């Protein structure tokens, strides 16, 4: 089952996700995000826009390679993969 | 290189990856650093110390007491001074042979394009998305390598973009018009996090100047200071990117 990890800042908004190993059934990115939303309601609103595409300041990688399909999130997350969720930083 | 420089940089020259030839490349180089805050301070200080010949530093803010926790190029006596001027003093004291040009006003598009084109490498140490996208555009227009760093809270990100190699750009990672601008003033930042990221920017800039770019291209490094972990994310070029799509690699002899 794929593992989900994320930038620590997201735990501030979704503390239920902190300090737990998140493993979900393999599937497309959009399916995994929906499953995370079951654990942490509101999660998809934070990372997806009103059309269901990835928000511009959010990005995802599967096994340390950025996802290709930001609009429909069809990239497949296989069983042995880690889906990592991160966001743009502007501070300097 | 005279005897003074040979002595001063001897610990770098000793490295096979640098040598006299590499050190001379650094002495001949010109770097543009945008932002003299938390990232720009250590980045500029390491580049000056390492023997980069000319640094152009740009920041139109003034030093405030709340900056001093992490912006190590500035001192308490500098409060109220333009950051570019304050940092110039620090860098000149660190290495009097490094030529420092301080720009303490906001560069317009034309001035920015001119400075980027003149530089051998640009370091984005800014604190806002608008500057990040503008620098990315100018770097790819002029073919100048860009080392982009960012840090806030306990997190950092760094990527080097090499226009001449046909690789991805900043906008391939984050499409334009970003929402959710965050600032260290509102979100906070743990002091050494900007030191880590600014030092990494200096390191990557030195690798660019030394021609050792194989490990830099197409990678975004993410730093989580609380977990003390780095992640390396491979970044493909967005074939629809308005900045870099269709750009081909340029190699010597082409």
Interface residues (C-beta under 8 A of the other chain):
Chain A: X7 X8 X9 X55 X56 X57 X59 X61 X64 X65 X66 X68 X70 X84 X86 X87 X88 X89 X90 X91 X92
Chain B: X35 X37 X38 X39 X40 X124 X125 X126 X127 X128 X129 X132 X149 X150 X151 X152 X153 X154 X155 X156 X157 X173 X174 X175 X176 X177 X178 X179 X180 X181 X182 X183 X184 X187 X189 X194 X220 X222 X224 X226 X227 X231 X232 X233 X234 X235 X236
